[in-house]
């Protein structure tokens, strides 16, 4: 029965996530069909497990009824003494066997119970716990660097900051082909609006070929983050994005040079338009693209704050 509950629980959890509209907070919505497959698969497996459990219970009841009938038949033919002797002998053997089995099976049963309990944790969390929306507190907690953040036991996955980098999913030749294909899509544009659909792709192209896009007009939405690394009227403008799923999520954007006197608070959403330039950013010890703002305005936070890599 425990296996049935676990399988059915996972099917229920995925269904809840989809019905509540929270799937986009776990995976790139391009792969939403995988959750449908998971729901169907877990439902089918739970039904199979329920049928197996039901049949085993019926079989146990049948055997129990057969044993009861056999004992009644022996009693009617006057085998009380033999039955008592056999029962006593059987009881002795049973006690011996039970004592022997208990010493070996108890640890196994305990481990099985623990493993089932562990499997119930993500199910209960997925159904009952609210899903947090990532904001600048995530950036503050992790810090960020121009290069990919180190992967460790405390920071699993392939989290990236500032610059999208899909090269980790390709070989050298494969990525060169993808990079050049994406570059061809943007290289002739004098004005580059980065939307929800092309944000990660466009940002990666700009970081890969910054020289090509110098002095071109670029616009995008994002939330402000000052942190301790930016100074004066510079703010980072970010979007959280998924390459595939939460395990390779990151915060992507660029340093933006606002007009003097501009004051923004962390997590304040803005739409910025400006000319692309570059600066030596001392905390990173690298020259990075910087957007010099020509126009900007505050905007409400979007319904879906995340962007996704569309290939």
N, C-alpha and C positions, 0 to 999 in steps of 0.2 A: 504493500500500500504506500510505503514511503516513496518508492520510485515513481509511482503514479502521481503522487502529490507534487513531487519535484518537477516532473516533466510538464504537468498541467500548469504548475506555477510559473514556469518560464514562458509558456504560451500566453498565459494571462498577463504577465509582466510586459511582454512585447506589445500585446494588444492595448494595454493601458497607455503605454508610451506613445503609440501611434494615435490613439483616440484623443489624447490630451494635447496633441500637436507638439510634443517635445522631442521627436525623433531627430530633428535638425541640431539638437544640442549634444548628440552623441556621434553622429556620422554625417559625412557628406551626403546630402539628399539625393545625389546621383545614384547612390547605392541603396536607396530605400527599399528596392525590391528584395534585398537580402533579408530584411525584417519580415516581409511577407512570407518568404520561404521558411524562415525560422518558425513563424507562427504555425504554418501548415505542418511542418515537420514535427514540432513538439506536440501538436494536437494529435496527430496520427500515432506517434509513439506512446502518448499517454493513454489513448484508447486501446492500443495493443496491450499495454501493461495492465490496464483495468480488466480487460477480457481474460488475460492470463491469471490475474489475481482471483477473479470471480470463479474461473474453472478450478483452480487449486482449492478454493474454499469448498466448492461443491464436492470435489473428490474427497476432501478430508471429512466432510459430513457423511458421505456414503460409506467410507471405511469405518467411521465411528459407529454408524448404524449397524454395519455388518458384524463388528466385534460384539456389540450389545446383543445381537440376535444369537451369536455363537455361544456366549456365556449363558443365555437363557436356555438354550438347547441342552447344554451340558448339565445344567441344574435339573432339568426334567428327567434325565436318564440316571439320576442317582450317583453322580460322580463327585459328590461333595468332598469326600476325603481326598481323592486324587486332585481335585481342583484346588482344594485348600493347600495341599502339599506343593502342587505346581505353582500356585500363586505365591506361596511363601518363598519358594526357591526363586521364582521370577522376581519377587520383590527384592530378594537379596542381590540378584544379578543386576536388577534395575538400579538399586541404590549404588552398587559398585560402579556401574557404567555411568550413572548420572554424576556421581562424584568425580569420576575421571574426566568426563566431557566438560563439566563445569569449569574445571581448572584451566582447560585449554581454550574453551569457547568464549569465556567472559571477556578476555582482552580483545578478541576479534569482534565481539558484539559491541564493545565500548568504542572501538575504532570506527566501526560502521556507523554507529549513532552519531559520532562526532563529525564524520564526513558528510552525512546527510544534513546535520545542523549547519555546517559551513555553506552548503549549497543553498540553504534557505535564506541566508543573509542577503545576497544580491537580489533575490526575488522580492523580499520584504522592502529592501531599500528602493528598488525600482518602482514599486507600487505605491509606497506610502511616503517616502521622503521627497520634498520639493527639489526641483532641479535648479541649481544656481546658475545665473547668467554671469559669465566672466566679465570682469571689469579691471580697472587699473590696479586694484589690490593684488591681482594675480601677478602683474608686472612688478609691483613693489616687492612681493614675497620672493619672486624668483630672480629679480634683477634681469637685465638682458644685455646681450652683446651683439655685435655685428655678425659674428660667426655663430654657427649652430651651437645651442647650449649642450653641455656635456650630458650624456646619457649615463645614469647610474641607478642603483637600487632605489634611491630616494627620488629619482626623477626618471621613471621609465618612459619609453616611447622615443619619438624623434621631434621633440618640441623645438620650434624655431622662433626667432625674434627678428623683427624689422624687415629682413629680406627673405622672401619666399625662395626656396631652393628645392626643386624637384629632381635634381641630379642624383640624389641618393636612391632614387627608384629606377635608375637606368644605368646601363654601362656607358662608357665614354662615347662610343659611336651612337648609341641610341639617344643619349641626351643631346649630343650635337645636332642631331636631326630634329628633335623636338624644339630645341632652342632656336634654331634657324627658322623653323616653321612659324613659331610664335613671333619672332622678330619681323618676319615678312608681313604679318598682320598689322603691325603698328608703325613700321619705319617711315611710311610716307604721310602719316598724319601730322598736321601742324598743330592741331588741338586734340588732346587725348583725354576724353572724359572716362574716368575709371568708375564703372558702375558695379552693382552687386554681381553681375554676370562675368565681368572681365577683370575684376579688381586684382586678384592674385596673379593671373596671367600677365596683365599689364605691368604690375609692380615688379614682377620677376624680370620681364624684358627690360625695364628701365634700369634695374640694378645690373643686368648683364651687359647692357650697351649704353652706359650713361652718356658717353661722348656724342652719340647720335642724337640724343634728345635735349641737349643743352639749348636753352632759350626757347624751348617749345612750351606751349600752354598746357598745363595739366590741372585737372580738377578731380576732387574726390571727397567723400564723406568719411568722417571718423570721429573718435573721441580723443580729447586732449589728455596728454600726460606730460607733466613737467618733470617730476622726479628730482633727483639731485645732480643730474648730469647736464641738463640743458641750462642755459643762462640767458639773461636779458630778455629779449622778446622771442626766443626760440621755444617752440613746443613740439613734442612728437605728436603726430596725429596717426592713430592706429585703428585697425579693424582686427578683431579676432577671426581667424580663418581655419578651416579644416582642409587638409590635402585629401585625406581619405576618411579619418575618424578622429575621435578625441585624443587618441594616442599620438597622433602626429600633428596636433593642433598647434597654433602659434599666434603671436600678435605681430601684425605686419603693417608697415606704413613707412613714413619718412619724417625727417626733421623739417620743420616748417618755420620760416622766418617771417613773423608777423610785423605789422607796422608798430612803431614805438608806442609804448603805453598800453598795448593790448594786455588785458588780464583775463586769463581763462582758468577755470578750476578743473581738476582732474575729473575725468568722465563726462565733461561737458561736450556735447556733440556739435560739430561744426561742418559746414561745407566750405571748402577752400578752393580757390583758383589762383594760379600763379605761374611764374616762369621757372623752369628748372635750372639750377646752378649747382655748384659743388663747393664744399668746404672741408678743410682738414679738421676733423672732430677729434680733439685731443683725448677724451676718455677712451675712444676706440683706437686712437693712434692710426687712423685711416682717413682717407678722403672719401666722403660719402655724398650722395645726391641730397640737395637741399632745395625745397620749394620756396621761392621768394614770393610772398602773397601780394597779389594785385587786388583781390576782392575776397571777402569772406563774410559768413553770417552764421549765427547759431541756428541749430535745427533741433527738432525733437528726436529722441532716440528712436531708431527704426523698430518696427515690430519684430523683425529678425535681425539681431545685431551682428550675425555671423556672415562671412562670405565663404565660398567654396571653390575649389579648383575645378574648373570645367575644361576638359581636354579637347 
